[in-house]
Amino acid sequence: MISEPEMTGESDDPGTRDVLDLGAPPPVRVREPRPPGARRRWLWALGGALVASALWGTALMVYTPADRTPDLRGYRLDRDPCPDIRLKSVGEAIAPREPGGSLGPGMLRDGVLDRVRCSIMLGEGKSGRRPDAGGSERYAVAVTIALHKKTDPRAEFEAARSETDLGVDPGTEVEIVPDLGDQAYLLSLVDGETELRVLDGGAVLSLRLSQFFVYDDADGGGGHLTADDAEDLDLSAHKPALISDMHDLMSSLKH
């Protein structure tokens, strides 16, 4: 006799049944771990991008046209400084400044450039009068102060080293002066003049010492010494005095 379970093929063993539990959570996927070098490469790439971005931002900040405006280093030309320039060292070495005002075209005031030029007359030099020549030797110091407020004057300053009021003279001797502004040099001109030029930020300053002759005759006027007389001049001996007075002038123009 065959029993009922045997006829239907069913079994009472619970281990052999497939049971679907509708309340169970869905299966969880487990992500395989990333290779050790992958995260490091990603961090390097991100860091490189950040550094490049920072450098580009810095470059924009540095090379923005507004940031190329020259630094005036505190120099100001609120008024004509020529009446107050004493030239103490030059006065002690040669002759004191004559009383009264200075000669010059006045001041230029502009949004791009402030500039003043003047010529300061000194008293009779130590060489004194020259009765045989009918007059006396005199000295003057030409002063130029220029404040460049929009364009950096450095390139022009370097290019014009041997240029004078009379043009470019290949015979001009140029001597570098250390520890004075950003750049400074002394020019010894063939006509006996000596000029000190200084670049300090956006400021360009110069002191030019020259000697000329004044005749006693009212109709004789005055003028520069002749070429023969100029060869006997040794204005280079007054270079330290020019440098000292330039230091004083630069300090007086800062506020």
WOPEGI-V585199 format. One record per residue. N is the residue number from 1. RES is the residue in one small letter. PSI is psi in whole degrees, 0 to 359 (NA if undefined). D_CENTER is the distance of its C-alpha to the mean C-alpha in whole Angstrom. Layout:
N&RES&PSI&D_CENTER, N&RES&PSI&D_CENTER
//
This chain:
1&m&129&118, 2&i&129&115, 3&s&168&113, 4&e&319&110, 5&p&321&107, 6&e&328&108, 7&m&322&109, 8&t&345&106, 9&g&7&103, 10&e&160&102, 11&s&147&101, 12&d&1&101, 13&d&114&98, 14&p&339&95, 15&g&346&93, 16&t&2&94, 17&r&143&92, 18&d&118&89, 19&v&126&88, 20&l&115&85, 21&d&106&83, 22&l&345&82, 23&g&2&80, 24&a&146&78, 25&p&156&74, 26&p&156&73, 27&p&144&72, 28&v&129&68, 29&r&132&66, 30&v&116&65, 31&r&134&61, 32&e&141&61, 33&p&141&58, 34&r&145&55, 35&p&145&54, 36&p&324&52, 37&g&343&49, 38&a&312&49, 39&r&323&47, 40&r&319&45, 41&r&322&44, 42&w&319&43, 43&l&320&41, 44&w&318&39, 45&a&317&39, 46&l&317&38, 47&g&319&35, 48&g&320&34, 49&a&319&34, 50&l&318&32, 51&v&316&29, 52&a&319&29, 53&s&318&28, 54&a&318&26, 55&l&320&24, 56&w&319&24, 57&g&321&23, 58&t&319&20, 59&a&318&19, 60&l&321&20, 61&m&322&18, 62&v&320&14, 63&y&12&15, 64&t&133&16, 65&p&324&15, 66&a&331&15, 67&d&354&12, 68&r&2&10, 69&t&128&9, 70&p&147&6, 71&d&121&6, 72&l&356&8, 73&r&28&9, 74&g&359&12, 75&y&140&13, 76&r&147&15, 77&l&75&18, 78&d&337&21, 79&r&173&23, 80&d&116&23, 81&p&350&22, 82&c&320&24, 83&p&339&28, 84&d&0&26, 85&i&115&24, 86&r&330&27, 87&l&54&26, 88&k&312&28, 89&s&317&27, 90&v&322&28, 91&g&323&31, 92&e&327&32, 93&a&328&32, 94&i&289&33, 95&a&147&34, 96&p&162&33, 97&r&141&32, 98&e&146&35, 99&p&155&36, 100&g&182&35, 101&g&180&32, 102&s&160&29, 103&l&136&30, 104&g&165&27, 105&p&0&27, 106&g&199&25, 107&m&148&23, 108&l&124&21, 109&r&121&20, 110&d&160&20, 111&g&341&18, 112&v&322&16, 113&l&134&15, 114&d&131&16, 115&r&144&17, 116&v&141&20, 117&r&141&21, 118&c&163&24, 119&s&124&26, 120&i&122&28, 121&m&137&31, 122&l&162&32, 123&g&187&36, 124&e&133&38, 125&g&173&37, 126&k&336&39, 127&s&341&40, 128&g&198&42, 129&r&157&45, 130&r&82&46, 131&p&327&49, 132&d&334&50, 133&a&357&47, 134&g&33&48, 135&g&205&45, 136&s&157&42, 137&e&136&39, 138&r&166&36, 139&y&155&32, 140&a&152&29, 141&v&117&26, 142&a&130&24, 143&v&132&21, 144&t&130&18, 145&i&123&15, 146&a&128&13, 147&l&109&11, 148&h&115&10, 149&k&349&11, 150&k&325&12, 151&t&134&10, 152&d&122&7, 153&p&5&8, 154&r&311&6, 155&a&317&10, 156&e&322&12, 157&f&317&11, 158&e&324&12, 159&a&333&15, 160&a&28&16, 161&r&315&17, 162&s&11&20, 163&e&135&21, 164&t&183&22, 165&d&338&24, 166&l&5&27, 167&g&194&25, 168&v&121&24, 169&d&113&26, 170&p&344&27, 171&g&359&28, 172&t&128&25, 173&e&133&24, 174&v&127&21, 175&e&124&20, 176&i&136&17, 177&v&115&17, 178&p&161&16, 179&d&40&15, 180&l&105&13, 181&g&202&9, 182&d&320&7, 183&q&148&9, 184&a&145&12, 185&y&154&16, 186&l&135&19, 187&l&129&21, 188&s&108&25, 189&l&156&26, 190&v&339&30, 191&d&12&31, 192&g&356&30, 193&e&154&27, 194&t&131&24, 195&e&135&21, 196&l&124&18, 197&r&140&14, 198&v&137&11, 199&l&125&7, 200&d&97&6, 201&g&236&3, 202&g&5&6, 203&a&135&8, 204&v&123&10, 205&l&151&13, 206&s&147&16, 207&l&122&20, 208&r&118&22, 209&l&128&26, 210&s&160&29, 211&q&140&32, 212&f&174&35, 213&f&135&39, 214&v&124&41, 215&y&149&44, 216&d&324&47, 217&d&128&49, 218&a&330&48, 219&d&348&48, 220&g&338&46, 221&g&223&43, 222&g&169&40, 223&g&175&38, 224&h&157&36, 225&l&159&37, 226&t&168&39, 227&a&321&38, 228&d&319&41, 229&d&323&39, 230&a&329&36, 231&e&335&37, 232&d&352&38, 233&l&149&35, 234&d&62&33, 235&l&345&30, 236&s&338&28, 237&a&344&30, 238&h&11&28, 239&k&315&24, 240&p&324&24, 241&a&320&25, 242&l&318&22, 243&i&317&20, 244&s&316&22, 245&d&331&21, 246&m&318&18, 247&h&315&17, 248&d&318&20, 249&l&316&18, 250&m&319&15, 251&s&322&17, 252&s&339&19, 253&l&357&17, 254&k&137&16, 255&h&NA&18
//
